[in-house]
Amino acid sequence: SEMGRKKKPFIDKKHATTYKLVHRSQHDPLVADQEANQMVLKELPGAGDETSRSTRLATQRDCGIYFEDDYEYMQHVREREEGGVVWEAVNPTRPGQVVLPPCVLPSAEENLWEC
């Protein structure tokens, strides 16, 4: 009677939480504690959950990130602080062309020290 019965899976993948082992943030108060682990578990968004994936991709697009892979790009995005650097969009003269300020390019004489 035991032969034909399916075993209950060890992990219920539909309701499981996935974690990634990462280095502790330098903003974490325990980073300087020698007794604390320097690696911590970070919860990953549901890999199989299509609604969370589409929500994440929409959020990334709102921030100007247009990659559609499963990498969590938002971990590198921070809120802008007052007095911080403000990036302005550049309108290239043709698609794919970037206009650089002349001081970052070598002149005809290649006098690099005038920037």
C-alpha positions in Angstrom: 0.0 0.0 0.0 3.0 2.3 0.6 4.4 1.7 -2.9 1.8 3.5 -5.0 1.4 6.6 -2.8 3.2 9.8 -3.6 5.3 11.2 -0.9 4.6 14.8 0.3 7.4 17.0 -1.0 9.9 18.3 1.5 9.4 21.9 0.3 6.1 23.4 -0.9 7.5 25.5 -3.7 4.3 27.5 -4.2 4.4 28.8 -0.6 8.1 28.8 0.0 10.2 31.9 0.7 13.6 32.1 -1.1 16.6 33.7 0.4 20.1 34.7 -0.9 23.2 34.7 1.3 24.7 38.2 1.0 27.3 40.3 2.9 26.0 42.4 5.7 25.3 46.0 4.7 27.8 48.6 5.9 24.8 50.5 7.2 23.8 47.7 9.5 24.8 48.5 13.1 26.2 44.9 13.5 28.7 45.2 10.7 31.5 46.2 13.2 30.5 43.5 15.7 33.1 40.8 15.5 30.7 38.3 17.2 28.0 38.9 14.5 28.0 37.0 11.2 29.2 39.0 8.3 26.8 37.2 5.9 23.1 37.5 6.2 20.0 36.1 4.4 18.2 38.5 2.1 14.6 37.5 1.1 14.3 37.3 -2.7 11.0 38.2 -4.4 9.0 35.2 -5.5 10.8 33.7 -8.4 7.7 31.9 -9.8 5.2 34.6 -8.9 4.4 36.4 -12.2 2.6 39.3 -10.5 5.5 40.2 -8.3 7.8 39.9 -11.4 5.6 42.2 -13.5 5.4 44.6 -10.5 9.2 44.6 -10.1 9.7 45.2 -13.9 7.2 48.1 -13.8 9.0 49.6 -10.9 12.3 49.2 -12.6 11.0 50.9 -15.8 9.7 53.8 -13.7 13.3 54.3 -12.5 14.8 54.1 -16.0 15.9 50.4 -15.8 14.7 48.6 -18.9 16.4 45.1 -18.5 13.9 42.3 -18.3 16.0 39.6 -16.7 15.5 38.4 -13.1 18.4 40.4 -11.6 17.2 42.7 -8.7 18.5 46.1 -10.1 16.5 48.1 -7.5 19.0 47.0 -4.8 21.4 49.6 -6.3 18.9 52.5 -6.4 18.7 54.9 -3.5 16.4 57.8 -2.7 18.0 61.1 -3.8 19.3 63.1 -0.8 19.0 66.9 -0.6 22.0 68.5 -2.2 23.0 65.4 -4.1 24.0 65.1 -7.7 21.2 65.5 -10.2 21.5 63.7 -13.5 19.9 65.3 -16.5 18.7 63.4 -19.6 20.8 64.0 -22.7 19.0 64.3 -26.0 21.5 62.7 -28.5 21.6 64.1 -32.0 20.9 60.6 -33.3 19.9 57.4 -31.6 22.9 55.7 -29.9 25.1 58.8 -30.0 26.3 60.4 -26.8 27.4 64.0 -26.7 30.4 64.5 -24.4 31.6 67.8 -23.1 34.8 69.0 -25.0 36.9 69.0 -21.8 36.7 65.2 -21.5 38.0 64.6 -25.0 41.5 65.1 -26.2 42.0 68.2 -28.3 43.6 68.2 -31.7 47.0 68.9 -30.0 46.1 66.4 -27.2 46.8 68.8 -24.4 45.1 66.7 -21.7 45.9 69.0 -18.8 43.5 71.9 -19.6 40.3 70.2 -18.4 
